[in-house]
């Protein structure tokens, strides 16, 4: 069977998503601490500690090559609207900011130059989330969506340290990842629990073997410091910034470290900075359950126009739960020699919930799986897992785990994880077990975490526009208000979008885009509490 080709919208959403993987857990906590150097690389050197040589480096921009495997592969980025080409470069940064004259690593950058050079404000730096998403691969995928902003900004993004071409973390190889994703991530008995724990240990061992020396230095604090060096090298007095999903956490950490350097900034699909790793995972379980409930209700409301049986959302959900129970006992044909298992089907469902545009694919995939073909659901899972059609994986999974584990202090034993499962099942009958077992993603990681929750307080910062989407599955709506509160009085400006999917700006809602464009292009700060529908 030929591989099912997923839509560009799905691939773009997967690139920018907060990675939802049982092995990885989810993004929880950021923020920087000063003090002595710690095993996690969150050194207490001055946040501006870089050598004069690094601060004065000149970037050599040239047309971008095709993305490498770690970035997701594919062809060189298509020209920008109007025919301009994307340009790429590398910037040197210290591996360890406590030793600014020591070893350096290269960060991969991409730029689309501003169309109106006379009215150019500066660079607008994007981080698309994950953590683990390649900005060099993702920004061109969204290029047309942000082209209005290119009237007065150079659009810039980068592969954060540990991601893509920026000293990308390496863990398991393609064959090992194929085998890992085929395994049951929600063990039901002692034998399956032992297999799950051993699988975790084996995966972490590959990360340590292949990327051990870099693992202490890939955390969010160092990424924020990289962004300030980037600001200097790009020639900007202030950092103008657009952070999405985990990119909001990174932006909050930056604002805490450098409040006087924040320019015009937007946080979209906001990570809650008050929640620890377990609370964050629980919030995600609730968020995905809400999106799933909305999907099944929409199906039921359409009656015979929906391919799935059930006259109510609850009946549709039960039918899907029964299908997943069958897949646990007997996987079905997927793509090539890979089967669609219960875990991969759950991943595929989660993948499609990132955008309402992909609900029709989810409906089709579930219907086909009921008929014995798991190809489409498996293709949806592949999009979220970072697997290309030629069987190669990008490094988003490895980077996600490495960054989360460098950030988060919490480490969960098997007993603690099992004790937490009832709360996860209550939060989400569909995704609770899946995310609950993900708590063990950092258990046995060779680097200690830097914090429990991030410090994103930023007194004195310029206003930051903080956008929450009421139907967001991956970063629940409550996170936006929590971020506003933690940024501090007069800094966070809250905007609510009543919609579906992960994020708001790319929904193409004219109210949201008008508020964002008005602030970034003209400096017009919307009234806090604005609601867009």
C-alpha positions as CSV (number, residue, x, y, z in Angstrom):
1,X,0.0,0.0,0.0
2,X,1.3,3.5,-0.9
3,X,1.9,5.7,2.1
4,X,-0.9,8.0,3.0
5,X,0.1,11.6,2.3
6,X,-0.9,14.0,5.1
7,X,-1.9,17.5,4.3
8,X,0.5,20.5,4.6
9,X,-1.7,21.9,7.3
10,X,-1.3,18.8,9.4
11,X,2.5,18.6,8.9
12,X,2.8,22.3,9.8
13,X,0.7,21.8,12.9
14,X,2.7,18.8,13.9
15,X,6.0,20.7,13.5
16,X,4.8,23.5,15.7
17,X,3.0,21.3,18.3
18,X,3.8,20.8,21.9
19,X,5.0,17.3,21.4
20,X,2.6,14.8,22.9
21,X,4.5,11.5,23.4
22,X,4.1,9.0,26.2
23,X,7.9,8.6,26.4
24,X,8.5,12.4,26.5
25,X,5.8,13.6,28.8
26,X,5.0,17.2,28.1
27,X,6.3,20.6,28.5
28,X,6.1,21.9,32.0
29,X,8.1,24.6,33.6
30,X,10.7,26.9,32.3
31,X,12.4,29.9,33.8
32,X,15.9,30.7,34.6
33,X,17.9,30.7,37.8
34,X,21.1,32.5,38.5
35,X,23.9,31.1,40.8
36,X,26.5,28.4,40.4
37,X,26.7,26.1,37.5
38,X,24.4,23.1,38.0
39,X,24.4,19.7,36.3
40,X,21.6,20.9,34.1
41,X,23.6,23.6,32.6
42,X,21.5,26.4,34.1
43,X,24.6,28.3,35.1
44,X,24.5,31.4,37.3
45,X,26.8,33.4,35.1
46,X,25.5,36.8,34.2
47,X,22.8,36.3,31.6
48,X,24.8,38.5,29.2
49,X,28.1,36.7,29.7
50,X,29.5,36.2,26.2
51,X,32.8,37.0,24.7
52,X,33.3,40.1,22.6
53,X,34.2,37.9,19.7
54,X,30.8,36.1,19.8
55,X,28.9,39.4,20.3
56,X,30.5,41.0,17.3
57,X,30.3,38.0,14.9
58,X,28.9,38.6,11.4
59,X,26.4,36.2,9.9
60,X,27.0,34.8,6.5
61,X,23.5,34.6,4.9
62,X,23.0,32.4,1.8
63,X,20.0,30.6,0.1
64,X,18.8,27.8,2.4
65,X,19.6,24.2,1.6
66,X,17.1,21.4,1.9
67,X,16.3,20.5,5.5
68,X,18.4,17.6,6.8
69,X,17.0,14.5,8.4
70,X,17.0,16.0,11.9
71,X,15.0,18.9,10.7
72,X,12.4,16.7,9.0
73,X,13.9,16.4,5.5
74,X,12.2,17.5,2.3
75,X,13.0,20.1,-0.3
76,X,14.6,23.6,0.0
77,X,12.0,26.1,1.1
78,X,9.9,27.7,-1.7
79,X,10.4,31.4,-2.4
80,X,8.5,33.9,-0.3
81,X,5.4,35.7,-1.8
82,X,6.9,38.1,-4.3
83,X,9.8,35.8,-5.1
84,X,12.3,36.6,-2.4
85,X,14.3,33.6,-1.2
86,X,14.7,32.4,2.3
87,X,18.3,32.8,3.6
88,X,20.1,30.7,6.1
89,X,23.1,31.1,8.3
90,X,24.8,29.8,11.5
91,X,25.6,31.7,14.7
92,X,28.2,30.6,17.3
93,X,27.1,30.5,20.9
94,X,28.8,29.2,24.1
95,X,28.0,25.7,25.0
96,X,28.2,26.8,28.6
97,X,27.5,30.4,29.5
98,X,29.5,29.9,32.7
99,X,32.5,29.5,30.4
100,X,31.9,32.1,27.6
101,X,35.4,31.7,26.2
102,X,35.1,27.9,26.1
103,X,33.6,25.5,23.5
104,X,31.1,27.0,21.1
105,X,28.3,25.3,19.1
106,X,26.5,26.5,16.0
107,X,22.8,27.5,15.9
108,X,21.1,27.3,12.5
109,X,19.1,30.4,11.6
110,X,16.7,31.3,8.8
111,X,15.6,34.8,7.6
112,X,13.1,36.3,5.2
113,X,14.0,39.9,4.7
114,X,11.5,42.7,5.3
115,X,9.8,44.1,2.1
116,X,9.8,47.7,3.2
117,X,13.4,48.4,4.2
118,X,12.8,52.1,4.8
119,X,10.1,51.4,7.5
120,X,11.8,48.2,8.8
121,X,11.4,47.8,12.6
122,X,14.0,45.1,13.0
123,X,13.9,41.3,13.2
124,X,10.9,39.3,14.5
125,X,12.2,36.1,16.0
126,X,9.9,33.1,16.1
127,X,9.9,30.0,18.2
128,X,7.3,27.4,17.2
129,X,7.4,25.2,20.3
130,X,7.9,21.6,21.0
131,X,10.3,21.9,22.6
132,X,12.0,20.3,19.7
133,X,10.5,22.0,16.7
134,X,13.0,23.1,14.0
135,X,12.3,26.8,13.4
136,X,14.4,26.6,10.2
137,X,12.0,24.0,8.8
138,X,8.8,25.4,10.3
139,X,9.0,29.2,9.5
140,X,8.9,28.6,5.7
141,X,5.9,26.3,6.1
142,X,4.0,29.2,7.6
143,X,5.6,31.9,5.5
144,X,2.5,33.0,3.7
145,X,0.6,33.2,7.0
146,X,3.0,35.7,8.4
147,X,3.8,37.7,5.3
148,X,1.9,40.8,6.5
149,X,4.5,41.0,9.3
150,X,7.3,40.8,6.8
151,X,6.3,44.3,5.6
152,X,8.3,45.8,8.5
153,X,10.3,42.9,9.9
154,X,12.9,40.4,8.9
155,X,11.1,37.2,9.8
156,X,13.7,35.1,11.7
157,X,13.7,31.7,13.3
158,X,16.2,29.2,14.5
159,X,16.8,25.6,15.6
160,X,17.3,25.9,19.4
161,X,20.3,24.1,20.8
162,X,19.7,20.4,20.7
163,X,17.3,20.7,17.8
164,X,17.7,20.0,14.1
165,X,21.0,21.5,12.7
166,X,21.9,23.1,16.1
167,X,23.9,20.3,17.6
168,X,20.8,18.1,17.4
169,X,20.4,15.6,20.2
170,X,20.6,12.0,18.9
171,X,19.0,9.1,20.7
172,X,17.5,6.0,19.0
173,X,17.9,5.3,15.3
174,X,15.0,4.9,12.9
175,X,14.6,1.1,13.3
176,X,14.6,1.5,17.1
177,X,12.1,4.2,17.0
178,X,9.8,2.2,14.7
179,X,10.0,-0.7,17.2
180,X,9.5,1.7,20.2
181,X,6.3,3.2,18.8
182,X,4.9,-0.2,18.1
183,X,5.2,-1.0,21.8
184,X,2.3,-0.7,24.3
185,X,2.7,2.6,26.2
186,X,-0.1,1.9,28.7
187,X,1.0,-1.4,30.4
188,X,-1.8,-3.4,32.1
189,X,0.1,-6.0,34.1
190,X,3.5,-6.6,35.8
191,X,5.1,-8.1,32.7
192,X,4.1,-5.1,30.5
193,X,5.2,-2.7,33.2
194,X,8.6,-4.3,33.3
195,X,8.9,-4.2,29.5
196,X,7.8,-0.5,29.6
197,X,10.4,0.5,32.2
198,X,13.2,-1.5,30.4
199,X,12.3,0.3,27.2
200,X,12.6,3.6,28.9
201,X,16.0,2.7,30.2
202,X,17.2,1.5,26.8
203,X,16.0,4.7,25.1
204,X,17.7,7.0,27.6
205,X,20.9,4.9,27.3
206,X,21.0,5.7,23.6
207,X,20.6,9.4,24.3
208,X,23.5,9.4,26.8
209,X,25.7,7.4,24.4
210,X,25.1,9.6,21.4
211,X,24.7,13.0,22.9
212,X,25.9,12.8,26.5
213,X,28.3,15.8,26.6
214,X,25.6,18.2,25.2
215,X,22.7,17.1,27.4
216,X,23.5,19.3,30.4
217,X,23.3,22.5,28.2
218,X,20.1,22.2,26.2
219,X,17.7,23.7,28.7
220,X,15.4,26.7,28.3
221,X,17.6,29.1,30.2
222,X,20.5,28.6,27.8
223,X,18.1,28.9,24.8
224,X,16.9,32.3,26.2
225,X,20.5,33.4,26.5
226,X,21.1,32.3,22.9
227,X,18.2,34.5,21.9
228,X,19.7,37.6,23.5
229,X,23.0,36.9,21.8
230,X,21.0,36.5,18.6
231,X,19.4,39.9,19.2
232,X,22.8,41.5,19.5
233,X,24.2,39.8,16.4
234,X,21.1,40.7,14.4
235,X,21.7,44.3,15.3
236,X,18.5,44.9,17.3
237,X,18.3,47.0,20.6
238,X,15.2,45.0,21.6
239,X,14.0,41.5,20.9
240,X,10.8,41.5,18.9
241,X,9.4,38.0,19.4
242,X,6.6,35.7,18.4
243,X,6.4,32.6,20.6
244,X,4.0,29.7,20.1
245,X,3.3,26.8,22.5
246,X,6.6,26.0,24.3
247,X,7.8,29.2,22.6
248,X,5.7,31.1,25.2
249,X,7.6,29.4,28.0
250,X,10.9,30.3,26.3
251,X,9.7,33.9,25.8
252,X,8.7,34.1,29.5
253,X,12.1,33.0,30.6
254,X,13.7,35.5,28.2
255,X,11.5,38.3,29.6
256,X,12.5,37.3,33.2
257,X,16.2,37.4,32.4
258,X,16.1,40.4,30.1
259,X,13.0,42.6,30.9
260,X,14.7,45.7,29.6
261,X,15.5,44.0,26.2
262,X,11.9,42.9,25.4
263,X,10.5,44.7,22.4
264,X,7.1,43.9,20.9
265,X,6.2,40.3,21.8
266,X,3.4,37.9,21.3
267,X,2.7,34.7,23.1
268,X,0.2,32.4,21.4
269,X,-1.0,28.9,22.7
270,X,0.4,29.6,26.2
271,X,2.1,27.1,28.5
272,X,1.0,27.6,32.1
273,X,4.1,28.6,34.0
274,X,2.5,27.8,37.4
275,X,2.2,24.1,36.8
276,X,4.8,21.5,37.5
277,X,5.4,18.5,35.2
278,X,2.6,16.4,36.6
279,X,0.1,19.3,36.7
280,X,1.0,20.2,33.2
281,X,0.4,16.7,31.9
282,X,-2.9,16.6,33.7
283,X,-3.9,19.9,32.1
284,X,-3.0,18.5,28.7
285,X,-5.1,15.4,29.4
286,X,-8.0,17.7,30.1
287,X,-7.3,19.8,27.1
288,X,-7.1,16.9,24.6
289,X,-10.3,15.4,26.2
290,X,-12.1,18.7,25.6
291,X,-11.0,18.8,22.0
292,X,-11.9,15.2,21.5
293,X,-15.4,15.8,23.1
294,X,-15.8,18.7,20.7
295,X,-14.9,16.5,17.7
296,X,-17.3,13.7,18.7
297,X,-20.1,16.2,19.4
298,X,-19.6,17.8,16.0
299,X,-19.8,14.3,14.4
300,X,-23.0,13.4,16.2
301,X,-24.6,16.8,15.4
302,X,-24.0,16.1,11.7
303,X,-26.0,12.9,11.8
304,X,-25.7,10.7,8.7
305,X,-23.1,13.1,7.2
306,X,-20.6,11.8,9.8
307,X,-19.1,8.4,8.9
308,X,-18.9,7.4,12.6
309,X,-21.9,5.8,14.4
310,X,-23.6,7.4,17.3
311,X,-26.4,9.9,17.9
312,X,-24.6,11.7,20.7
313,X,-21.0,12.7,21.4
314,X,-20.9,10.1,24.2
315,X,-22.0,7.3,21.8
316,X,-19.4,8.3,19.3
317,X,-16.7,8.3,22.0
318,X,-17.8,4.9,23.2
319,X,-17.5,3.5,19.6
320,X,-14.0,4.9,19.3
321,X,-13.0,3.5,22.7
322,X,-14.3,0.1,21.7
323,X,-12.2,0.4,18.5
324,X,-9.1,1.2,20.5
325,X,-9.8,-1.8,22.8
326,X,-9.9,-4.1,19.8
327,X,-6.6,-2.7,18.5
328,X,-5.0,-3.4,21.8
329,X,-5.9,-7.1,21.4
330,X,-5.3,-7.3,17.7
331,X,-3.5,-4.5,15.7
332,X,-4.4,-4.1,12.1
333,X,-2.5,-3.4,8.9
334,X,-1.0,0.0,8.7
335,X,1.8,1.2,6.3
336,X,4.3,-1.2,4.9
337,X,5.2,-3.8,7.5
338,X,4.1,-1.6,10.4
339,X,0.8,-2.3,12.2
340,X,-1.6,0.2,13.7
341,X,-1.6,-0.5,17.4
342,X,-3.7,1.0,20.1
343,X,-0.9,3.4,21.1
344,X,-0.3,4.5,17.5
345,X,-4.0,5.0,17.0
346,X,-4.2,7.2,20.1
347,X,-1.3,9.2,18.8
348,X,-3.0,9.6,15.5
349,X,-6.2,10.8,17.2
350,X,-4.2,13.4,19.2
351,X,-2.4,14.5,16.1
352,X,-5.6,15.4,14.3
353,X,-7.0,17.3,17.3
354,X,-4.3,20.0,16.9
355,X,-6.3,21.7,14.2
356,X,-10.0,21.6,13.3
357,X,-8.9,21.5,9.7
358,X,-7.8,17.9,10.3
359,X,-11.0,16.6,11.9
360,X,-12.2,15.3,8.6
361,X,-8.9,13.2,8.3
362,X,-9.6,11.9,11.8
363,X,-13.1,10.9,10.9
364,X,-11.9,9.2,7.8
365,X,-9.1,7.4,9.5
366,X,-11.3,6.0,12.3
367,X,-13.8,4.8,9.7
368,X,-11.1,3.1,7.7
369,X,-9.6,1.5,10.8
370,X,-13.0,0.0,11.6
371,X,-12.9,-1.5,8.2
372,X,-9.4,-3.0,8.8
373,X,-7.1,-0.4,7.2
374,X,-4.9,1.6,9.7
375,X,-3.0,3.5,7.0
376,X,-4.5,7.0,7.6
377,X,-4.4,6.9,11.4
378,X,-0.8,5.7,11.3
379,X,0.1,8.5,8.9
380,X,-1.5,10.9,11.4
381,X,0.6,9.4,14.2
382,X,3.7,9.6,12.0
383,X,3.2,13.4,11.6
384,X,3.2,13.9,15.3
385,X,6.1,11.4,15.9
386,X,8.3,13.2,13.3
387,X,8.5,10.3,10.8
388,X,8.8,11.1,7.1
389,X,7.3,9.0,4.3
390,X,10.7,7.5,3.6
391,X,11.0,6.1,7.2
392,X,13.4,8.7,8.6
393,X,12.7,10.4,11.9
394,X,13.6,14.0,12.7
395,X,15.1,14.6,16.1
396,X,12.0,16.4,17.6
397,X,11.3,13.5,20.0
398,X,14.9,13.3,21.2
399,X,15.2,17.1,21.6
400,X,11.8,17.3,23.4
401,X,12.9,14.8,26.0
402,X,16.4,16.3,26.4
403,X,15.1,19.9,26.9
404,X,12.2,18.9,29.2
405,X,14.5,16.7,31.3
406,X,17.1,19.5,31.5
407,X,14.3,21.8,32.7
408,X,12.1,19.8,35.0
409,X,13.3,18.5,38.4
410,X,10.5,16.0,38.9
411,X,11.4,12.3,38.5
412,X,8.6,9.7,38.9
413,X,9.1,6.2,40.1
414,X,6.9,3.4,38.8
415,X,4.9,3.4,42.1
416,X,4.3,7.2,41.9
417,X,3.2,6.9,38.3
418,X,0.7,4.2,39.0
419,X,-0.6,6.2,42.0
420,X,-1.2,9.1,39.7
421,X,-3.1,7.2,37.0
422,X,-6.6,7.4,38.6
423,X,-6.4,11.2,38.4
424,X,-5.3,11.0,34.8
425,X,-8.2,8.6,33.9
426,X,-10.6,11.0,35.5
427,X,-9.2,14.0,33.6
428,X,-9.4,12.1,30.3
429,X,-10.9,8.7,29.6
430,X,-9.4,8.9,26.2
431,X,-5.8,10.2,26.8
432,X,-5.4,9.8,30.6
433,X,-3.5,6.5,30.6
434,X,-1.4,7.6,27.6
435,X,-0.3,10.8,29.3
436,X,-0.1,9.4,32.8
437,X,2.5,6.8,31.9
438,X,4.4,9.7,30.2
439,X,5.3,11.0,33.6
440,X,8.3,8.5,33.6
441,X,9.8,10.2,30.5
442,X,12.7,11.7,32.6
443,X,13.1,8.8,35.1
444,X,16.8,7.8,35.0
445,X,17.8,10.8,32.8
446,X,21.5,11.5,33.3
447,X,21.1,15.3,33.9
448,X,19.3,16.8,36.9
449,X,16.5,19.2,36.1
450,X,16.8,23.0,36.7
451,X,13.4,23.8,38.3
452,X,9.9,22.7,39.3
453,X,8.2,25.7,37.6
454,X,9.7,28.6,35.7
455,X,10.1,32.1,36.9
456,X,8.6,34.4,34.2
457,X,8.2,37.5,36.3
458,X,9.3,40.4,34.1
459,X,8.9,43.8,35.9
460,X,9.8,46.6,33.7
461,X,9.2,44.7,30.4
462,X,7.4,46.2,27.5
463,X,3.8,44.9,27.1
464,X,3.5,41.2,26.0
465,X,0.3,40.2,24.1
466,X,-0.8,36.8,25.6
467,X,-3.4,34.9,23.5
468,X,-5.4,32.0,24.9
469,X,-7.6,29.7,22.8
470,X,-10.6,28.3,24.7
471,X,-10.5,25.0,22.7
472,X,-6.8,24.5,22.6
473,X,-5.9,20.8,23.4
474,X,-2.2,21.0,24.0
475,X,-2.0,24.3,26.0
476,X,-5.2,24.7,27.8
477,X,-6.8,28.1,27.9
478,X,-6.2,28.8,31.6
479,X,-2.5,29.0,30.9
480,X,-2.9,32.4,29.3
481,X,-4.3,34.1,32.4
482,X,-1.6,32.3,34.6
483,X,1.1,33.7,32.3
484,X,-0.4,37.2,32.4
485,X,-0.5,37.1,36.2
486,X,3.1,35.8,36.5
487,X,4.6,38.3,34.0
488,X,3.4,41.0,36.4
489,X,1.3,44.1,36.5
490,X,1.4,46.2,33.3
491,X,3.3,43.5,31.3
492,X,0.9,40.8,30.2
493,X,-2.0,41.8,28.0
494,X,-4.6,39.0,27.7
495,X,-6.6,38.3,24.6
496,X,-9.1,35.4,24.3
497,X,-9.9,33.5,21.1
498,X,-13.1,31.3,21.3
499,X,-12.0,28.7,18.9
500,X,-10.6,25.2,18.3
501,X,-7.1,23.9,17.6
502,X,-3.7,24.6,18.9
503,X,-3.0,28.4,18.8
504,X,-5.0,31.3,17.5
505,X,-3.1,33.4,15.0
506,X,-3.0,30.6,12.4
507,X,-6.7,30.1,12.7
508,X,-6.9,33.1,10.4
509,X,-9.4,34.7,12.7
510,X,-9.4,38.4,11.6
511,X,-10.0,39.7,15.1
512,X,-6.9,37.8,16.4
513,X,-4.7,38.7,13.4
514,X,-5.8,42.3,13.5
515,X,-4.8,42.6,17.2
516,X,-1.5,40.9,16.7
517,X,-0.6,42.8,13.5
518,X,-1.7,46.1,15.0
519,X,0.7,45.6,17.9
520,X,3.7,44.2,16.1
521,X,3.5,46.5,13.1
522,X,2.2,49.7,14.7
523,X,2.8,49.4,18.4
524,X,-1.0,49.5,19.2
525,X,-1.6,47.5,22.4
526,X,-5.1,46.0,22.4
527,X,-7.2,46.3,25.6
528,X,-6.4,43.5,28.0
529,X,-9.4,41.2,28.2
530,X,-10.3,41.5,24.5
531,X,-12.3,38.6,23.2
532,X,-12.3,37.3,19.6
533,X,-14.8,34.9,18.3
